[in-house]
Amino acid sequence: MSKLFSLNSLFSLPFSLKKGFSHGVHPPHHKEQTADLPIQRVPFVSRYIMPLGQHIGVPSEPVVKVGDRVHRGELIAQPKGFISTALHSPVTGKISNIGMHRYVDGSFRQAIEIEADPYATQQFVNTHNNVFNVKDMNIEQFIDAVQMSGIVGMGGAAFPSHVKYSIPDEQVITDLLVNGAECEPYLTNDHRLMVERPEAVLRGCEILRQKLNAKRVAIGVEKNKPESICQLKNYLTDDMAIDIVPLEVKYPQGAEKMLIKSIYNKELPAGKLPRDIGIAVNNVGTIVALADYFDHGMPLIERIVTLAGPGVQEPANLIVPIGTPIRDVLDFAGGLKEQTREVISGGPMMGSPIADLDAPILKGTSGILAFTEKETSRPPEYPCIRCARCLDACPYFLNPSRLALLGKARLFDEMQDKYNVMDCVECGACTYACPSNIPIVQHIRTAKDNLRNRKVET
């Protein structure tokens, strides 16, 4: 281990590529509730719900039937196509049902229900001791293994990770960029992961860097997480081709394009992927999941979730088995306060309201936030005053005000053909900056959903 770094000298890293990005906003961090709280493990509950479509792409296909006994970490659904990934049991127990279950957004989706064995220790047993020699794997074997691990993007998008690693022959990855920015207010799960498991973060970085033949790794962490930066630097050794890059605090720093701009000063063209400019981007949680799988054989069956917000009795950072009902997680944290009016999945800027607390924790669930009427009451909406604050806030250089007006008029084709609405990542910076309280991002989201649905129908 290298010598300890002091906080006073922490931000003097001479990283020549550090530039920052223009536009964006600075919402209050609200991370003080949980930033210093160590990760706790949620006790196992009696019932787990595993939706087959927890990732972008084709839902998984069950390989079990009702009545089957399964062990913690055992495969219960296989990929059904390339843009699909495996699903594993989070507990030892019995398959009690395969059918439609309520999803976080209120819709019904196909899921596998598991009744946990009350007498099982629920200890994960590695059955892959002699299977994974990651150093000797070629890239095809590595990609196949990642697909069967069930690992997806842990920052919220839940994009199957193996697809990101499938690089066309004509492209070369020179840099691996690890996203530890965690720019959403309230969320501290990535922060605690870097503080408590820095060795796993660095190990995962080295595994992926070697498999992608990247020259170096950059881990971007915003400066409001000095303990994370310190821990990573303390465990960094000279033989690791890894740079820890402190970043100025700004939202949405964690978006791929913004992070690439901040660290490498490169613009990612519209419609292009990071690999098109030689960069692979992964969330820090995904990186740790890779280390856990290839070093210990554990597939993605649990994740860290932040419970926070004014409506939570006992804020916490929790290790939660995938499929745990949200209600059970909240009960472990003392439940909700009486004044709570809304519970959302994810962060306050890009998260979505939870329609049913009996819906499960998913692979992409980074946080559960509860808010009272004070935070959720919508202020009066006024006409647009053409102040251009939304233009100054938009990191993608769109015209949010014009898009909102077109969205209200349901002129969706014009939004796509003339104003590139699909380039919007729905970060919510425009809505946050609007002095007229216009729900700009909601109008944009409605338009994008309409355009996608029409495309599917045709």
Secondary structure, 3 states (H helix, E strand, C coil): CCCCCCHHHHHHCCCCCCCCCCCCECCCCCCCCCCCCCEEECCCCCEEEEECCCCCCCCCEECCCCCCEECCCCEEEECCCCCCCCEECCCCEEEEEEEEEECCCCCEEEEEEEEECCCCCCCCCCCCCCCCCHHHCCHHHHHHHHHHHCCECCCCCCCEHHHHCCCCCCCCCCEEEEECCCCCCCCCHHHHHHHHCHHHHHHHHHHHHHHHCCCEEEEEEECCCHHHHHHHHHHCCCCCCEEEEEECCCECCCCHHHHHHHHHCCCCCCCCCHHHHCEEEEEHHHHHHHHHHHHHCCCCCEEEEEEECCCECCCEEEEEECCCEHHHHHHHCCCECCCEEEEEECCCCCCEECCCCCCECCCCCCEEEEEEHHHHCCCCCCCCCCCCHHHHHCCCCCCHHHHHHHHHCCCHHHHHHHHCHHHCCCCCHHHHHCCCCCCHHHHHHHHHHHHHHHHHHC
